[in-house]
């Protein structure tokens, strides 16, 4: 079993607890307007790697990862479930903490074969970093060119099976920086029983240079980066929605 890999970051500090080896896989069906990794959308240019190669790389610097582990991100890791399953199986055999950074767009509960693969992988997964891009279906479609129904269903499924989740939400001026949608995002998060952390991330435009190098037009080139204090204000609104949701339960 080989995975299609974009790159590996050897010292990740924002992709799960502790210092982590972060594996960026290729392939993603989402086309988020603010994506800063458009070079992961397709399998073109992928490096094929076996899971044991990644475990060996982790073990070569294991002292640095004492309180961390391995995170698979992308792209979309759940497009390569067999590869991630084999990687995490090896990792768990060596006591390595495992984490997937996903938006959950591939979730198809009506597909028995898919669910069998997914559940096999989730049993080997310690933590999910779940990106909720936009809570409104129409706005999500405009932002990501994909529906959000599978993503929200995946969030509920993870809650049902009690798999720990960190929620991530990017606040973009003119798109998700809206008090109503921020509050509604919080109300949804408040219905989940497995959320261990909430990361509200300010939109940045550091992907502009990559788009230029790839000869691509950057969709949000006229959108200013969000200030840190604005992200903090947005997080406060989401938390208000969470509290309101919890009070109704």
C-alpha positions in Angstrom: 0.0 0.0 0.0 1.4 3.4 -1.0 0.0 6.8 -0.4 0.1 9.8 -2.7 2.0 12.4 -0.8 2.5 16.1 -1.4 5.0 16.8 1.4 5.9 16.1 5.0 6.5 18.7 7.7 8.8 17.4 10.3 8.0 20.0 13.1 4.3 20.8 13.2 3.0 22.6 16.2 -0.6 23.6 15.2 -1.9 20.3 13.8 -2.9 18.5 17.0 -1.3 18.2 20.5 2.4 18.5 20.9 5.0 18.5 18.2 4.0 16.4 15.3 5.1 14.9 12.0 2.5 16.3 9.5 1.8 14.3 6.3 0.2 16.3 3.5 -1.6 14.0 1.1 -2.7 14.8 -2.4 -6.2 15.0 -3.7 -9.2 17.1 -2.6 -12.7 17.6 -4.0 -13.2 20.9 -2.2 -12.3 24.2 -4.0 -12.3 26.6 -1.1 -11.8 30.2 -2.2 -9.1 30.7 0.5 -7.3 27.4 0.1 -3.6 28.0 0.4 -2.7 24.5 -0.9 -4.2 24.4 -4.4 -1.3 22.2 -5.4 -2.8 19.4 -3.4 -6.1 19.3 -5.3 -5.1 16.7 -7.8 -2.7 13.7 -7.7 -0.4 15.3 -10.2 3.2 15.4 -9.0 2.6 13.1 -6.0 5.4 11.3 -4.3 4.4 7.7 -3.6 5.3 6.5 -0.1 4.8 3.4 1.9 3.4 3.8 5.5 6.6 2.3 7.0 8.7 5.0 5.4 6.7 7.6 7.3 6.9 5.6 10.6 10.7 5.3 10.1 10.9 9.1 9.6 9.0 9.7 12.8 11.1 7.2 14.7 14.3 8.9 13.5 13.4 12.0 15.5 11.1 10.4 18.1 12.5 12.4 21.0 11.1 15.6 19.4 7.6 14.0 19.2 7.5 12.8 22.8 4.2 14.6 23.5 3.0 14.7 19.9 2.4 12.2 17.1 1.4 12.0 13.5 -1.2 14.1 11.7 -2.4 13.4 8.2 -3.7 16.4 6.4 -3.9 17.6 2.8 -5.6 17.8 0.5 -8.2 15.4 2.0 -6.9 12.4 3.9 -10.2 10.5 3.7 -9.7 10.2 -0.1 -6.9 7.7 0.7 -8.5 5.7 3.6 -6.6 2.4 3.0 -3.3 4.2 3.1 -4.1 6.1 6.3 -5.5 3.0 7.9 -2.2 1.1 7.3 -0.2 4.1 8.5 -2.2 4.4 11.7 -2.1 0.7 12.3 1.6 0.8 12.3 1.6 4.0 14.4 -0.7 2.5 17.1 1.5 -0.6 17.3 4.3 1.7 18.4 2.2 3.9 20.7 2.1 6.9 18.4 -0.8 9.4 18.8 -2.8 9.6 15.5 -4.7 12.6 14.1 -6.6 13.3 10.9 -7.2 16.9 9.6 -10.3 16.7 7.4 -13.4 18.6 6.3 -15.4 15.3 6.2 -16.7 16.0 2.6 -16.3 12.3 1.7 -18.8 11.1 4.3 -21.4 8.8 2.7 -23.2 6.9 5.5 -25.5 5.1 2.9 -22.5 3.3 1.4 -21.8 0.2 3.4 -18.4 -0.5 1.8 -17.3 3.1 2.5 -18.5 3.0 6.1 -16.6 -0.3 6.7 -13.4 1.3 5.5 -14.1 4.5 7.5 -14.9 2.8 10.8 -11.7 0.6 10.5 -9.7 3.9 10.2 -11.6 5.8 12.9 -10.9 3.0 15.4 -7.2 3.7 14.9 -7.6 7.5 15.1 -7.1 9.4 18.4 -8.3 12.8 17.2 -10.0 14.5 14.3 -9.4 18.1 13.4 -12.6 19.0 11.6 -12.9 22.0 9.4 -16.4 23.6 9.3 -16.1 26.1 6.4 -19.6 27.6 6.5 -22.7 26.6 8.3 -25.2 27.8 5.7 -25.7 25.4 2.7 -25.9 28.0 0.0 -23.0 30.1 1.3 -20.9 26.9 1.7 -21.5 25.9 -1.9 -20.3 29.4 -3.0 -17.3 29.2 -0.8 -16.2 25.6 -1.4 -18.0 24.4 -4.6 -19.4 21.5 -2.5 -22.4 21.0 -0.2 -21.9 21.1 3.6 -24.5 18.3 4.3 -21.9 15.5 4.3 -19.6 17.6 6.5 -22.2 18.3 9.2 -23.4 14.7 9.0 -19.8 13.6 9.6 -19.6 15.9 12.6 -22.7 14.3 14.1 -21.4 10.8 13.4 -18.2 11.6 15.2 -20.2 12.8 18.1 -22.3 9.7 18.1 -19.2 7.5 18.3 -17.5 9.8 20.9 -14.4 10.3 18.9 -12.6 13.5 20.1 -12.7 16.5 17.8 -11.1 19.8 17.5 -13.3 22.2 15.5 -11.6 24.6 13.1 -13.3 27.6 11.5 -11.7 30.2 9.3 -13.2 33.7 9.6 -13.1 35.5 6.2 -14.1 39.2 5.8 -17.2 39.5 3.8 -17.8 35.7 3.8 -17.8 34.1 7.3 -17.3 37.2 9.3 -21.0 37.5 9.9 -22.5 37.6 13.4 -25.5 35.6 12.4 -23.6 32.7 10.7 -20.9 32.7 13.5 -23.7 32.3 16.1 -25.4 29.6 14.0 -22.0 27.8 13.7 -21.8 27.9 17.5 -25.4 26.6 17.9 -24.5 23.6 15.7 -21.2 22.9 17.6 -23.2 23.0 20.8 -25.2 19.9 19.7 -22.0 17.8 19.6 -20.7 16.0 22.7 -17.2 15.3 21.6 -15.6 18.7 21.0 -12.4 19.2 22.9 -11.2 22.5 21.4 -12.3 25.3 19.1 -9.8 27.0 16.8 -11.1 30.2 15.2 -8.6 31.1 12.6 -8.2 34.5 10.9 -8.1 34.5 7.2 -4.7 35.2 5.7 -3.6 35.8 2.1 -0.2 34.0 2.3 -1.4 31.7 -0.5 -1.2 34.5 -3.1 2.4 33.7 -4.0 1.7 30.0 -4.5 -1.2 30.8 -6.8 1.0 33.1 -8.8 3.7 30.4 -9.1 1.0 28.0 -10.3 -0.3 30.5 -12.9 -3.7 30.6 -11.1 -5.9 33.5 -10.2 -6.3 34.0 -6.5 -10.1 34.4 -5.9 -9.8 36.5 -2.8 -7.0 38.8 -3.9 -9.0 41.8 -2.9 -10.0 40.4 0.5 -7.9 41.9 3.4 -6.4 39.5 6.0 -8.5 39.3 9.2 -7.0 41.0 12.3 -6.3 38.9 15.4 -8.7 40.8 17.5 -11.4 40.3 14.9 -10.9 36.6 15.1 -11.1 36.8 18.9 -14.4 38.7 18.6 -15.7 36.0 16.2 -14.8 33.3 18.5 -16.7 35.0 21.3 -19.9 35.0 19.1 -19.4 31.3 18.3 -19.0 30.5 22.0 -22.3 32.4 22.7 -24.0 30.1 20.2 -22.5 27.1 21.8 -23.8 28.1 25.2 -27.2 28.9 23.9 -27.4 25.4 22.3 -26.2 23.7 25.5 -28.9 25.6 27.6 -31.6 24.1 25.4 -30.5 20.5 25.9 
